Amino acid sequence: MARVTYHHGNLREALVDAGLELTRSGGAGAMVLRDATRQVGVSPNAAYRHFADRESLLGAVAVAIQERMSDRMESYVAPAPAGQSGARARLTAVGLGYIDFAIAEPGWFEVAFAGTRQHSDTATPAPLARLLEALDALVASGELDRAARPGAEWPCWSAVHGFALLALTGPLRDLPAEAVRAAARRTVEAIITGLLG
């Protein structure tokens, strides 16, 4: 009698989805390969057709989270307030969207840049790509000097990433949500003002 094998339509995607579900509230520590395969309904060995190990799956989950973070950052882009250019408003939105994602999804935020081996079609993480685009738009608009552009992404990213960590695990975590939002806006505006100054 022939052995019946389980065939999954897209096992790789299903395992990443299971990883997303596991890490959403539990962070990287909740990503157990056996739990992911059980959730999908396959044996643990089936995962090895797509991922070398747990770290490999966690890397793919991190890329999926980064894409969601990038979408959140993009969703913050709105018409520029009076007196502000569209390029500056876009950079502000990118920063605030990053912080908002981190606060809304702490488990995913932990996984997004946890240092796992990531498997993506591009070497640039999606949130960084959004930041690079926003900075390039400031150069195109003439607000950021072309000579000041190289490396400008690092102080910007450091500011929002550091703020997110302070809001999640530091002294900002006990403040009311509106106070955290106000502090986030002030942080983003200060880094942009410094960058453009």
C-alpha positions as CSV (number, residue, x, y, z in Angstrom):
1,M,0.0,0.0,0.0
2,A,1.4,3.4,-1.0
3,R,2.0,5.9,1.7
4,V,-0.3,9.0,1.5
5,T,1.7,12.2,1.8
6,Y,0.3,15.6,2.7
7,H,0.5,18.2,-0.1
8,H,0.2,21.8,0.9
9,G,-0.7,24.4,-1.7
10,N,2.0,26.8,-0.6
11,L,3.8,25.4,2.4
12,R,6.4,28.1,2.5
13,E,3.8,30.9,2.7
14,A,1.7,28.9,5.2
15,L,4.7,28.5,7.5
16,V,5.5,32.2,7.3
17,D,1.9,33.0,8.2
18,A,2.1,30.6,11.1
19,G,5.3,32.3,12.2
20,L,3.6,35.7,12.0
21,E,0.8,34.4,14.2
22,L,3.2,32.9,16.7
23,T,5.4,36.0,17.0
24,R,2.8,38.7,17.0
25,S,2.2,38.5,20.7
26,G,5.2,36.4,21.8
27,G,8.1,37.9,19.8
28,A,11.0,35.8,18.6
29,G,10.9,33.4,21.6
30,A,7.4,32.2,20.5
31,M,8.7,31.1,17.1
32,V,9.0,27.3,17.6
33,L,9.3,25.4,14.3
34,R,7.4,22.4,15.7
35,D,4.5,24.8,16.6
36,A,4.5,26.4,13.2
37,T,4.3,23.0,11.4
38,R,1.6,21.8,13.8
39,Q,-0.4,24.9,13.1
40,V,-0.1,24.3,9.3
41,G,-0.8,20.6,9.7
42,V,2.4,19.1,8.4
43,S,5.3,17.2,10.1
44,P,8.3,19.2,11.3
45,N,10.4,17.6,8.6
46,A,8.2,19.1,5.9
47,A,9.4,22.6,6.9
48,Y,13.0,21.7,5.9
49,R,12.0,21.6,2.2
50,H,11.7,25.4,2.5
51,F,13.8,26.5,5.5
52,A,17.1,25.2,6.7
53,D,16.2,25.7,10.3
54,R,14.2,27.8,12.8
55,E,16.4,30.8,12.2
56,S,15.7,30.6,8.5
57,L,12.0,30.6,9.0
58,L,12.3,33.4,11.6
59,G,14.3,35.4,8.9
60,A,11.4,35.0,6.4
61,V,8.9,36.0,9.1
62,A,11.1,39.1,9.8
63,V,10.9,40.1,6.1
64,A,7.1,39.7,6.1
65,I,6.9,41.9,9.3
66,Q,9.2,44.5,7.7
67,E,6.8,44.7,4.7
68,R,3.9,45.2,7.0
69,M,5.8,47.9,8.8
70,S,6.6,49.6,5.5
71,D,2.9,49.5,4.6
72,R,2.1,51.2,7.9
73,M,4.7,53.9,7.2
74,E,3.3,54.5,3.8
75,S,-0.3,54.7,5.2
76,Y,0.8,57.7,7.3
77,V,1.6,59.8,4.2
78,A,-1.1,62.4,3.9
79,P,-1.4,65.9,2.3
80,A,1.2,68.2,3.7
81,P,0.0,70.5,6.5
82,A,0.0,74.3,5.7
83,G,3.5,75.6,5.6
84,Q,5.2,72.2,5.1
85,S,6.4,70.6,1.9
86,G,5.1,67.3,0.7
87,A,8.6,65.8,1.0
88,R,9.0,66.9,4.6
89,A,5.5,65.6,5.4
90,R,6.5,62.3,3.8
91,L,9.6,61.9,6.0
92,T,7.5,62.8,9.1
93,A,5.0,60.2,8.1
94,V,7.7,57.6,7.6
95,G,9.1,58.3,11.1
96,L,5.7,58.4,12.9
97,G,4.5,55.3,11.0
98,Y,7.6,53.4,12.2
99,I,7.0,54.3,15.8
100,D,3.3,53.6,15.6
101,F,3.9,50.1,14.2
102,A,6.4,49.4,17.0
103,I,4.0,50.4,19.7
104,A,1.0,48.6,18.1
105,E,2.9,45.4,17.4
106,P,5.7,45.0,20.0
107,G,6.1,41.2,19.3
108,W,6.5,41.8,15.6
109,F,8.8,44.8,16.2
110,E,11.1,42.7,18.2
111,V,11.3,40.1,15.4
112,A,11.7,42.7,12.6
113,F,15.3,43.5,13.3
114,A,16.3,40.7,15.7
115,G,19.5,39.9,13.7
116,T,18.1,36.8,12.1
117,R,19.2,35.7,8.6
118,Q,16.7,37.3,6.3
119,H,15.6,36.0,3.0
120,S,14.4,38.7,0.7
121,D,14.6,39.6,-2.9
122,T,16.3,42.8,-1.9
123,A,19.1,43.5,0.5
124,T,17.4,46.6,1.7
125,P,14.7,46.1,4.4
126,A,11.4,47.5,3.4
127,P,11.3,50.2,6.2
128,L,14.7,51.4,5.3
129,A,13.7,51.6,1.6
130,R,10.8,53.9,2.6
131,L,13.2,56.1,4.6
132,L,15.6,56.2,1.7
133,E,12.8,57.2,-0.7
134,A,11.7,60.0,1.7
135,L,15.2,61.4,2.0
136,D,15.7,61.3,-1.7
137,A,12.5,63.2,-2.1
138,L,13.8,65.9,0.2
139,V,16.9,66.2,-2.0
140,A,14.7,66.3,-5.2
141,S,12.6,69.1,-3.6
142,G,15.7,71.1,-2.8
143,E,15.2,71.0,0.9
144,L,18.1,68.7,1.7
145,D,21.4,69.5,0.3
146,R,22.7,66.7,-1.9
147,A,26.0,66.8,0.0
148,A,24.2,66.2,3.2
149,R,22.2,63.2,1.9
150,P,24.8,60.3,2.2
151,G,24.3,58.5,5.5
152,A,21.4,60.7,6.5
153,E,19.2,57.6,7.0
154,W,21.2,56.5,10.1
155,P,20.5,59.3,12.5
156,C,16.8,59.3,11.3
157,W,16.4,55.6,11.8
158,S,18.3,55.7,15.1
159,A,16.0,58.4,16.4
160,V,12.7,56.6,15.7
161,H,14.1,53.1,16.6
162,G,15.4,54.4,19.9
163,F,12.2,56.2,20.6
164,A,10.2,53.1,19.9
165,L,12.3,51.1,22.4
166,L,11.9,53.8,25.0
167,A,8.1,53.7,24.5
168,L,8.0,49.9,24.7
169,T,10.4,49.1,27.4
170,G,11.8,52.4,28.8
171,P,10.5,55.4,30.7
172,L,7.9,56.3,28.1
173,R,6.0,53.1,28.5
174,D,3.9,54.3,31.5
175,L,2.9,57.6,29.9
176,P,-0.6,58.1,28.5
177,A,-0.9,57.3,24.7
178,E,-1.4,60.9,23.8
179,A,1.7,62.0,25.6
180,V,3.7,59.3,23.8
181,R,2.3,60.4,20.4
182,A,3.2,64.0,21.2
183,A,6.7,63.1,22.2
184,A,7.1,60.9,19.1
185,R,6.1,63.8,16.9
186,R,8.5,66.1,18.7
187,T,11.3,63.6,18.2
188,V,10.6,63.2,14.5
189,E,10.3,66.9,13.9
190,A,13.6,67.6,15.9
191,I,15.6,65.1,13.8
192,I,14.2,66.5,10.5
193,T,14.9,70.1,11.6
194,G,18.4,69.1,12.5
195,L,18.9,67.3,9.2
196,L,17.6,70.2,7.2
197,G,19.4,72.8,9.3
